[in-house]
Amino acid sequence: MAKDQDLYAILGVSRTASADELKKAYRRLARKYHPDVNPGDKAAEEKFKEINNAFEILSDPKKRPLYDELGMDAAKIGWDPEKAAAFRQWRSGGAGPRGAGPGGFEGFGFETGEPVDLGDIFGEIFGGGRGGFGRRGPARPAKGADLVDRIEIDLADAVKGRELDLRVDGKRLSVKVPAGVADGGRIRLAGQGGAGARGGPPGDLYLEVHIRPHPVVRRDGDDLTIHLPITVGEAIAGATVALPTFDGTVQLKVPAGTQSGQRLRLRGKGVPHLRGGGRGDLYAEVRVVVPTGSEAKELGKSLDKLYAEPVRAGLIL
């Protein structure tokens, strides 16, 4: 990313954009420029890196105000609010507790009471020498930027866990998706982010997990709900039916007189708890399927006579 590029312009948002607006812009652009969507397109790959870097900074409540004030120079001082305060005070001509202003750089004391060496700060910003600020020698190594990438998995992968092979910046990575990961959760890959400056260590890569919707199962925390169709006869008389789960098929007992919409619980068949043992429950939500055809109509009329009271007797507004 070019030094003078505006992070807000990269995401296509205003400088007053809310956190939600930043997230929407990031997701839209990340989908457009993702390497999996643009295989072999180096320009799209570079754009994707810029988008990730811009979002990582602007979505951080500590980094964003420092960027708004100092631009990318804030990264050179490690996003350190104390060093930024020292720079701000020097720039405004203020003096620290020892009278150090623009003409003296022994140090300023702030909330912690510790001196902050402006020579160190300017060395980090200007690379070790501007008008005598770099008296402590060359700027120190700096850690590379943390990057954010997006991956999509199926609900079964979130429940059971999975090993994924990903391509990041041309290198192949094997990533373990832990069982129980939530939608929007992040997986940290240490040392796989942006390159460090002046021999510093690389940043980290964070994979933001997005779970594809399942056609018949929905997730609520660590509980799962699956729609279970049954016949009218099974609902009336009761039955034992085969129910698929992510751990294999189980035999579920449907009690006699089960109504449509009733939920039958299977303990411990839900999503594993990400931290700690155990797992959630699986709920089978019953859907009574009514047959069609002339014979079914006649049978339905005879069944109506079996109701002890009108089914809509309590329907009062």
Summary of the structure (lengths in Angstrom):
residues: 317
radius of gyration: 30.1
end to end distance: 62.2
largest distance: 100.0
contacts: 863
relative contact order: 0.08
helix: 29%
strand: 24%
